[in-house]
Amino acid sequence: MENAARQPIIIDDTTLRDGEQTAGVVFSKKEKIAIARMLDGIGVQELECGIPAMGEEERDCIRALVDLGLNARLITWNRAVVPDIQASIDCGVTAVDISLSVSDQMIAHKIRKSREWVKEQLKVALGFAKEKGLYVSVGGEDASRADLLFLVELMEITRSLGGDRFRFCDTLGILDPFTMYEKVRALRTAVPEVDIEVHTHNDLGMATANAIAGIKAGARFVNTTVNGLGERAGNAALEEVVMGLKLACGIDPGIDTHRFHEISRFVGRASQRPVPPWKAVVGERVFSHESGLHADGVIKNPRNYEGFDPAEVGLTRHLVVGKHSGTSGLVERYRELGIVLSRKEAVCLMEQVRAIAQRMKRPLSDGDLRRLYASGKCALKAA
């Protein structure tokens, strides 16, 4: 935590790379440009923007992003091989991530090589990249399952050859935040000269927690995606990581959060992955209140039941009238519709609201509420 407070945290958003690797997701060139501009506009410091080795169409998109002249640094993903790195250089980027499998599982059963081969591959690829004057992040695929001493060896090679940071990847999303903290802290202590980046996946639902744990342990860079897009269960969500850092940790990463809702909806449409209404931070209904006690508390003072102002992420508060509502929420909801209820009318209407919500298995819409009031039954009773 001391390190996190001493140096600014850098958000490296990988929506355009790992986000697009979500099974079935494809962004058009126009969509990639729009997403890049929006992320740059809110202050995201680095964008992982694609994989040049995929082909000319991908390289054309990356060159278009380079031509935008964004404030954010653009970084590409590459295997730790010279042709991949050269393809990135040809796109005009000045920063690359070079990825190697680092766990014994993947070394033996994916690439079918040895630890020595991995070290030599790193030396060749990193040496070439630094000769070309590139900023380099060394990506440790499956680092969460790798031997820590081997990771230290790789970080020492990174340091000795001028690498700029080491990406600790929880590729399978298997860590808990406590173990993430311990592993990142150990690496930070062992090789303090090399910045650490954390890349977390959400297979166990802990990507955001693990990302924040890594930062607390001393990582300075963190990978995110809008809405948590990514392979399998996805990555740490940009909006969750940023708000978690600000509110839970007291760390401001310098991101303008007011456009989170706008960006979330755009990426949801572009990815054809609609944002669930209950999605943390940016879901349409995360500031909805129905329970009588909660609605009453929010009406009196929003801070009673809201950890932050919905406007901070581009959302609005919404009072829901349904089975669990109370009279205070009902009176306030009708007031929003321009109808002033007496307390007696509210008590009468409340009985009908609960019966209708129970029968229809949903809250009442504005139309339902207007029709109920227009029936006049409660006005006569109140009189």
Phi, psi and omega in degrees: 000326179299318180295320181297324181285335185277327183237148179294144176275134181254122175274121173252103183271130184244029176304321184282350178243286182290327177299318180287345177280358170306132183307122177089358182266133175221126174262139173284166177301318179297319179293320179297318178297317180296316180296316179300316180296319180294315180295318177297322182295332180266002173100011176297129192278337183212139179238120172278112200251004177150185183234095185305327183293350180294331180146178187294323180298317177295318180295324178297319177296317181295317178299323178296322177292319177301319183291346180291337182065043182291159173287327181292143174285135176264131180229140180251157178263136183217147164292157183279063178224148185301316181300322178297315182295320178296323177297323177293317178300319181295340177276348179095007177279159180240008180221138181223149166256126177249121191254135175228144172286130188237351177275151177299326177303309183284326179298319183278322192248355175250298181270345177055051178233209180225168176301320180298321178297318180299316180296318179293322178297319178298315181299317182292310184293314180293319178301316179296314182298318181287327175301328180272005175076025182273151167280132188231126167256126177268115184267120179264092179296132179064031180299331182293340177254005183273159175291128184298323180294325177292321177298321177298319177301315180295322178292325177294320176297317178303314180297314186293333182260007175087016175298149188267330177198167180237127181267116177269109185257123167268075192299325181263359180063044187254352184277156166259162185300329181291317178291321175304312180302312184298317183291314181294320179298318180297317179292321180297321180289321184289320182227074186293343182285341184255122176297148178247140176243140178247135181232112188240145177246161194253025185301330177251013178077020185239019184300313180294314180299318180293322178298315181291323177297320178297320178295316179299330180280351176125357176294141181256338181244143179221134177272139177220167167222149176296132180066007181074024177301157176152177180306141177054249182275359174099185182249180173295131184282132179309309185295325179287316181297313183295312181290326176296317178298315184293312190269320183273333187245348182068028179246120180261110181279007174078030181255134175282108187276350188295341181260010182302317181298314180300312182293319179300315180293320180297312181294324177300318179289315183296326181272352186056037175235086184304144181281122179300142180302334181265007181303130181307136175076311188244000178295144184302333186245018179285349174244032175265142182228128178239311182313132184306313181295318181292314180299317178299318180295320179292321178299319180290317179197113184307330183291349176298324184226013177231124183288339176204161181292127179304331179297338181296337177241016176084019180250175176230157177284148180218122176269124181260134177254116183203203185302325187262006183291161174241175184294326180298315179294324180293316178299316181293320181294319177293325178300320178296335178270002179085018181242126180263120179259141169281164180296323179294318177298319181297317180297318179294312181297327184299322179298318181288322178302313182294321179294317180294316181297321178296316183291320185269350180057040177197163175290166180276137177279172177301319179297318177301316183294319179295316180295321180297316179293320182293340179297335174077359183298318184284331177297322179291320180295318181295327179290000000 
